[in-house]
Amino acid sequence: MQVKFRSKALPYLLLLPSIIVSLLFLYYPALKTFVLSLYKTAFMGMRKIFVGGSNFIELFTSIEYLQSILISCFFAVGVVVIGLTLSLFIAVLSNQDIRGGRLYCLGFIWPYALSPAIAGVIWLFMFNPTAGIINYLTDLLWGISPDWVSNKHLALLMVIGAAVWKNLGYNIVFYLAALQNIPQEILEAAEMDGANSLQKFFLITFDFLKPTTLFLVIMNLIYSFFDTFGIIDILTKGGPVNATTTMIYKLYIDAFQNYKTGFAAAQSIILFIMVMGLTIAQFKWSDSKIDYGS
Amino acid sequence: MNKYLIKKWTKVVLTHLILLTMMLIVASPLLFAIIKSTQSMGEIFSYPPKLSFGSATFNNYKKALLDYNLARLMLNSCYIAIVITTLKIVFSILGAFAFVFFNFKYKKLLFWLILITLMLPIPVRIIPLFEFMKQLNWGDSFLALTVPFLASATGTFLFRQYFMSFPESIVEAAKVDGVGPLRFLFQILVPMSLNTIGALAVIELIYVWNQYLWPLIIITSNQKQVVQIGLKSLIGTGDQGTDWAVVMAGAVITLLPPLIVFILLQEQFMNGFALSENK
């Protein structure tokens, strides 16, 4: 509990800017999404017809939409598993007590500044069949030159790779911070008791990293569901034949290219339910206990 | 007798080697992009791929910045990033100050009102927000890129957490001296919150600079576009397909501002955000 000042009007005035922006540009459009999801647009968006829950029924009977859910989940699992394994590995290695540790740290976390578009164009060029470096290497090593963009599985793999690279910095930042918070005495005590490096890692370090891992799993899920649009738009445009069309890409296509507003709004609602679940999970599991409204 | 020393040194050298290799692997896509951004069309398509600096550096960067207008788009992105970040920090500080240092009616309700905005990212409200912007006549304007992003639940909670742990003795002393709430906020609290301000500045500058989906749909004129979309539009604009050297130059240019901000404010970012309990 912090010491309080006394004033009747001041706290409301202080909160006014945040509240106005939240109500106008967050709550109002979000509520309108709910309303829109109950309508169908006809005549080039000129007329709206109330259809109740039929947009949702259409969603869950549409093979294309169900497929985009499956692709999103596969994509998310790939980003989480590959991304977190790599980050943890790098963080543990660079956390060792050696000269230049800080420089190494910066050398690993800089990808935090990367954007989806930058990761996208660099990846697109690396995987270019004629001038890229990847096919040169695969040809050199195994004598194959795969067509990444037009193969269903390879395209998805390529997109996952770019997404993992872009988020590496974020993950390593949090793992490094967590590693620095582990009390050294415990590790030293374990060493004196004769524990080797592997035992120390799996029995002590890993245990201390559990809350951070949980936090990162959720943040990476949110990232792969909501913030990877740019990567997909630049690398594959959802193709080949929808093989990389994730839920958010499908929403964009239906809303702004097919102009199926009600149908797309229903997809927004599905995304809202997902982000709600993930946010609640994060609050429930995270270490930081937010004491509401003190 | 030196067995122990030798063992120790091999371990140190080995660790350095492993770390350097890992660093190189993580950076390799970017290094590839930097090298390719200096090459001419012929060098780009040479086989085997040329992996040393080329002869067209100046030409490629000039093309990206001036011929393809990235310089202008960089300015747009800078302007938007600075406006949003500044106002977001101000609004978050004001809100957090109210939550921590005052008791008032409906405090819980207002707290929840801001908390729940965490669950309303752009994809959840993109269609109505797009229509709303058109109604306000804000389509294709910087207003549409900035105003809807000025409230920040993350920022409010970051400052709230820091304010709650602020030494009570300082607040008491200020009150005894007859310092009012606003003077306390601006002369004592804000100057002592620089770490948190720095951390939020990094997060928001990079977040805004990297925005993609919203500008893609709301901005239609090339002069008002942000640099990320400009980067995308470099693909497929060359005489024969894509001028990859120019695209890579564009990628390097686009990465520089957030990278510099990140390196400069790295310490604040770690102390004020990653190491703090509230994320």
Interface residues (C-beta under 8 A of the other chain):
Chain A: Q2 V3 K4 F5 R6 S7 K8 L10 P11 Y12 L14 L15 P17 S18 I19 V21 S22 F25 L26 Y27 Y28 P29 A30 K32 T33 L36 I90 L93 S94 Q96 I98 G100 Y104 L106 G107 F108 I109 W110 P111 Y112 A113 L114 S115 P116 A117 I118 A119 G120 V121 I122 W123 L124 F125 M126 N128 T130 A131 I133 Y136 W165 L168 V173 F174 L176 A177 Q180 N181 F215 F226 F229 G230 D233 I234 I248 L251 Y252 A255 F256 T261 A264 A265 S268 I269 L271 F272 V275 M276 T279 S286 D287 S288 I290 Y292 G293 S294
Chain B: V12 T15 H16 I18 L19 M22 M23 V26 A27 P29 L30 F32 A33 K36 I44 F45 Y47 P48 P49 L51 V90 F91 S92 L94 G95 F97 A98 F99 V100 F101 F102 N103 F104 K107 K108 L110 F111 W112 L113 I114 L115 T117 L118 M119 L120 P121 I122 P123 V124 R125 I126 I127 P128 L129 F130 E131 F132 V147 P148 F149 L150 A151 S152 T156 F157 Q161 F163 M164 F166 E168 V171 E172 K175 G180 P181 L182 F184 I206 W209 N210 Y212 L213 L216 I217 Q228 I229 L231 K232 L234 I235 W244 V247 M248 G250 A251 T254 L255 P258 L259 V261 F262 I263 Q266 F269 M270 A274 L275 E277 N278 K279
